[in-house]
Amino acid sequence: MDAQGRGRADDIDPADQWVLNPNTGDYELRLRPSAPQSPVPGPRRSARGAGAVPTDNRSAPVREPGDAPGGVPDTDVPGPRRRRGAPAEPPPGRRRGRTKPKKSKAKKILLWTGGTMALVLVATSAAGYFYLKHLEGNVQTTDVGSAGASGFSKDEAFNILIIGTDKRTGEGNEDYGDAGSVGHADTNILLHVSKDRTNATALSIPRDLIVDVPDCPTVQSDGSTKVISGTTDVRFNTSLGQDGRDPGCTMRTVKEVTGITVDHFMMADFNAVKTLTTAVDGVEVCLAKDVDDPDSHLKLSAGKHTIEGETALAFLRTRHAFGNSGDLDRIKVQQQFLASLMRKMASSDTLTNPTKLLSLAEAATKALTVDTGIGKVSTLKDVALELKKVPTKNITFLTTPVIDNPAEKTPVTVVVHPNDAQPVFDMIKDDVSFTEVAAQKKEEAASVAARLKGTQSAAADVRVNIYNGGAPAGSAQETLNWLQNDEGVLKSSQLGNAEATLSKTTLEYSPDQADQARKLADLMGLSGSAMKPGKSETNDQGLPAIVLTLGKDFKGAGVSMTAPTTAPDTVEKSTADKTVCAS
């Protein structure tokens, strides 16, 4: 910083004020006392305009109070103010040794702890507050209404739809996307993060997937709601932009196709790729062969390269250079790129570089449009912290299982695979990992599964009270009819709605009713996790009965509720910790 800029807060680069604390190994923000943001006043200047007293004890020599620079007495310059209760300064004439100064919370504000992502830029200082508000001004938000969650929960599994649009905005993007596009959903990844944060799944949804787009209520600029009529047998990418559809329409379409509820969305255009990759000083990619694509202008030799900006965008947009020149092969390349970006953002090179962190925070907040549920920077910080808990080895990338559209003689679109897709959707809905997780979790799973083992009573001996705790209306009566008429569970009663709404179906029972519970679980296809040993209640005849509460996961009477634990062998998967060369 030049001398003329010293003391002017609007000229100070926040990155220039970060220093490494050798005691902790963490970076700290040390603010100059002249900056107006500082909540604690620094030393006064002399009436004759003496320079500011240095506060960085690493570079300033230790002087006696009242000594001017160069050892010339200057009685017009008072010593620094002392906080109430702080020890007094030693009297003049008694020099102190060069002892290491204690940390001052007013001057050394710990913002970064060496393990969070770029959005963890929150401080208790005024400078940190103003910078956070500055970042918040960068973020664009869209109100998707009931299509998403109103807030973010750090204690639950969550689903975020990441959308990349093909809208040509910004300089240098003329060679990409569709001319005049309103911004369709060109790249779509549903990111599911498990409740226990041991794993995550990134499910790509092809833009050329034929779907039914449902009716979509959209919030208008004046606060009113306009319902955009749905369409059938159209490409997935038309769920955004077409007829004024917003990202909430894309979120609703994902649920229509997969049955998975999307909580939030993050949307970026071509410029985001350029700015984010530049902010992290490039992303490493690997090519199995030379690439010279005249359409995207990507020209790279086989092997590893670190790419950013325009080259990174060309890499992601290239379709004819990989595989069979189709969108499905481009999706694989995009997944490999995102895995590498995740590794780069989690690397010590990024996490311990304050300049890079601030640059990344600026780029990320300017590049993204998100729903109002996560529209505050503090909330985005929470999302980033939760994502950081997931080991990269347990982040699985896969693509929605599809087949060529049988309605087309020369297929150019795809449809959901009739057999392989549903198990994938069910695993995500039921929060099942696609990777091996910690041994402790395996032991817990084995213990839960053991509840299903043992003797089973006869169906006629099962006494059960049935409640609806979140299933579609009429589900409890439907289940009662099925159990009595088809399965011989005659001692069953339907008692209406439960007091609480449940996401998953439960079966509660006392220890002496375990054989009845195992029988009912077998009939309904319930997993061991649905069985809740504890206590029972009495039925309408005053006899003890187990309690079946149908949750939101209920699929219909007689439909097995056991979630798959592995994906079909035909589903290709990769994990974020592995480097894969694009071919």
LINDA-V50554 format. One record per residue. N is the residue number from 0. SS is DSSP state (helix for helix, strand for strand, loop for the rest). Layout:
((N & SS) (N & SS))
//
This chain:
((0 & loop) (1 & loop) (2 & helix) (3 & helix) (4 & helix) (5 & loop) (6 & loop) (7 & loop) (8 & helix) (9 & helix) (10 & helix) (11 & loop) (12 & loop) (13 & helix) (14 & helix) (15 & helix) (16 & helix) (17 & strand) (18 & strand) (19 & strand) (20 & loop) (21 & loop) (22 & loop) (23 & loop) (24 & loop) (25 & loop) (26 & strand) (27 & strand) (28 & strand) (29 & strand) (30 & loop) (31 & loop) (32 & loop) (33 & loop) (34 & loop) (35 & loop) (36 & loop) (37 & loop) (38 & loop) (39 & loop) (40 & loop) (41 & loop) (42 & loop) (43 & loop) (44 & loop) (45 & loop) (46 & loop) (47 & loop) (48 & loop) (49 & loop) (50 & loop) (51 & loop) (52 & loop) (53 & loop) (54 & loop) (55 & loop) (56 & loop) (57 & loop) (58 & loop) (59 & loop) (60 & loop) (61 & loop) (62 & loop) (63 & loop) (64 & loop) (65 & loop) (66 & strand) (67 & loop) (68 & helix) (69 & helix) (70 & helix) (71 & loop) (72 & strand) (73 & loop) (74 & loop) (75 & loop) (76 & loop) (77 & loop) (78 & loop) (79 & loop) (80 & loop) (81 & loop) (82 & loop) (83 & loop) (84 & loop) (85 & loop) (86 & loop) (87 & loop) (88 & loop) (89 & loop) (90 & loop) (91 & loop) (92 & loop) (93 & loop) (94 & loop) (95 & loop) (96 & loop) (97 & loop) (98 & loop) (99 & loop) (100 & loop) (101 & loop) (102 & loop) (103 & loop) (104 & loop) (105 & loop) (106 & loop) (107 & strand) (108 & strand) (109 & loop) (110 & loop) (111 & loop) (112 & loop) (113 & loop) (114 & loop) (115 & loop) (116 & loop) (117 & loop) (118 & loop) (119 & loop) (120 & loop) (121 & loop) (122 & loop) (123 & loop) (124 & loop) (125 & helix) (126 & helix) (127 & helix) (128 & helix) (129 & helix) (130 & helix) (131 & helix) (132 & helix) (133 & helix) (134 & helix) (135 & helix) (136 & helix) (137 & helix) (138 & loop) (139 & strand) (140 & strand) (141 & strand) (142 & loop) (143 & loop) (144 & helix) (145 & helix) (146 & helix) (147 & loop) (148 & loop) (149 & loop) (150 & loop) (151 & loop) (152 & loop) (153 & loop) (154 & loop) (155 & loop) (156 & loop) (157 & strand) (158 & strand) (159 & strand) (160 & strand) (161 & strand) (162 & strand) (163 & strand) (164 & strand) (165 & loop) (166 & loop) (167 & loop) (168 & loop) (169 & loop) (170 & loop) (171 & loop) (172 & loop) (173 & loop) (174 & loop) (175 & loop) (176 & loop) (177 & loop) (178 & loop) (179 & loop) (180 & loop) (181 & loop) (182 & loop) (183 & loop) (184 & strand) (185 & strand) (186 & strand) (187 & strand) (188 & strand) (189 & strand) (190 & strand) (191 & strand) (192 & strand) (193 & loop) (194 & loop) (195 & loop) (196 & loop) (197 & loop) (198 & loop) (199 & strand) (200 & strand) (201 & strand) (202 & strand) (203 & strand) (204 & loop) (205 & loop) (206 & loop) (207 & loop) (208 & strand) (209 & strand) (210 & strand) (211 & strand) (212 & strand) (213 & loop) (214 & loop) (215 & strand) (216 & strand) (217 & strand) (218 & strand) (219 & loop) (220 & loop) (221 & loop) (222 & loop) (223 & loop) (224 & strand) (225 & strand) (226 & strand) (227 & strand) (228 & loop) (229 & loop) (230 & strand) (231 & strand) (232 & strand) (233 & strand) (234 & strand) (235 & helix) (236 & helix) (237 & helix) (238 & helix) (239 & loop) (240 & loop) (241 & helix) (242 & helix) (243 & helix) (244 & loop) (245 & loop) (246 & helix) (247 & helix) (248 & helix) (249 & helix) (250 & helix) (251 & helix) (252 & helix) (253 & helix) (254 & helix) (255 & helix) (256 & helix) (257 & helix) (258 & loop) (259 & loop) (260 & loop) (261 & loop) (262 & loop) (263 & strand) (264 & strand) (265 & strand) (266 & strand) (267 & strand) (268 & loop) (269 & helix) (270 & helix) (271 & helix) (272 & helix) (273 & helix) (274 & helix) (275 & helix) (276 & helix) (277 & helix) (278 & helix) (279 & loop) (280 & loop) (281 & loop) (282 & strand) (283 & strand) (284 & strand) (285 & strand) (286 & strand) (287 & loop) (288 & loop) (289 & loop) (290 & strand) (291 & strand) (292 & strand) (293 & loop) (294 & loop) (295 & loop) (296 & loop) (297 & strand) (298 & strand) (299 & strand) (300 & loop) (301 & loop) (302 & strand) (303 & strand) (304 & strand) (305 & strand) (306 & strand) (307 & loop) (308 & helix) (309 & helix) (310 & helix) (311 & helix) (312 & helix) (313 & helix) (314 & helix) (315 & helix) (316 & helix) (317 & loop) (318 & loop) (319 & loop) (320 & loop) (321 & loop) (322 & loop) (323 & loop) (324 & loop) (325 & loop) (326 & helix) (327 & helix) (328 & helix) (329 & helix) (330 & helix) (331 & helix) (332 & helix) (333 & helix) (334 & helix) (335 & helix) (336 & helix) (337 & helix) (338 & helix) (339 & helix) (340 & helix) (341 & helix) (342 & helix) (343 & helix) (344 & helix) (345 & helix) (346 & loop) (347 & helix) (348 & helix) (349 & helix) (350 & helix) (351 & loop) (352 & loop) (353 & helix) (354 & helix) (355 & helix) (356 & helix) (357 & helix) (358 & helix) (359 & helix) (360 & helix) (361 & helix) (362 & helix) (363 & helix) (364 & helix) (365 & helix) (366 & helix) (367 & loop) (368 & strand) (369 & strand) (370 & strand) (371 & helix) (372 & helix) (373 & helix) (374 & loop) (375 & loop) (376 & helix) (377 & helix) (378 & helix) (379 & helix) (380 & helix) (381 & helix) (382 & helix) (383 & helix) (384 & helix) (385 & helix) (386 & helix) (387 & helix) (388 & loop) (389 & loop) (390 & loop) (391 & helix) (392 & helix) (393 & helix) (394 & strand) (395 & strand) (396 & strand) (397 & strand) (398 & strand) (399 & loop) (400 & loop) (401 & strand) (402 & strand) (403 & strand) (404 & loop) (405 & loop) (406 & loop) (407 & loop) (408 & loop) (409 & loop) (410 & loop) (411 & loop) (412 & loop) (413 & strand) (414 & strand) (415 & strand) (416 & loop) (417 & loop) (418 & loop) (419 & helix) (420 & helix) (421 & helix) (422 & helix) (423 & helix) (424 & helix) (425 & helix) (426 & helix) (427 & helix) (428 & helix) (429 & loop) (430 & loop) (431 & loop) (432 & loop) (433 & loop) (434 & loop) (435 & loop) (436 & loop) (437 & loop) (438 & helix) (439 & helix) (440 & helix) (441 & helix) (442 & helix) (443 & helix) (444 & helix) (445 & helix) (446 & helix) (447 & helix) (448 & helix) (449 & helix) (450 & helix) (451 & helix) (452 & loop) (453 & loop) (454 & loop) (455 & loop) (456 & loop) (457 & loop) (458 & helix) (459 & helix) (460 & helix) (461 & loop) (462 & strand) (463 & strand) (464 & strand) (465 & strand) (466 & strand) (467 & strand) (468 & loop) (469 & loop) (470 & loop) (471 & loop) (472 & loop) (473 & loop) (474 & helix) (475 & helix) (476 & helix) (477 & helix) (478 & helix) (479 & helix) (480 & helix) (481 & helix) (482 & helix) (483 & helix) (484 & helix) (485 & helix) (486 & loop) (487 & loop) (488 & loop) (489 & loop) (490 & strand) (491 & strand) (492 & strand) (493 & strand) (494 & strand) (495 & strand) (496 & strand) (497 & loop) (498 & loop) (499 & loop) (500 & loop) (501 & loop) (502 & loop) (503 & loop) (504 & loop) (505 & strand) (506 & strand) (507 & strand) (508 & strand) (509 & loop) (510 & helix) (511 & helix) (512 & helix) (513 & helix) (514 & helix) (515 & helix) (516 & helix) (517 & helix) (518 & helix) (519 & helix) (520 & helix) (521 & helix) (522 & helix) (523 & helix) (524 & loop) (525 & loop) (526 & loop) (527 & helix) (528 & helix) (529 & helix) (530 & strand) (531 & strand) (532 & strand) (533 & loop) (534 & loop) (535 & loop) (536 & strand) (537 & strand) (538 & loop) (539 & loop) (540 & loop) (541 & loop) (542 & loop) (543 & strand) (544 & strand) (545 & strand) (546 & strand) (547 & strand) (548 & strand) (549 & strand) (550 & loop) (551 & loop) (552 & loop) (553 & loop) (554 & loop) (555 & loop) (556 & loop) (557 & loop) (558 & loop) (559 & loop) (560 & loop) (561 & loop) (562 & loop) (563 & loop) (564 & loop) (565 & loop) (566 & loop) (567 & loop) (568 & loop) (569 & loop) (570 & loop) (571 & loop) (572 & strand) (573 & strand) (574 & strand) (575 & loop) (576 & loop) (577 & loop) (578 & loop) (579 & loop) (580 & loop) (581 & strand) (582 & loop))
//
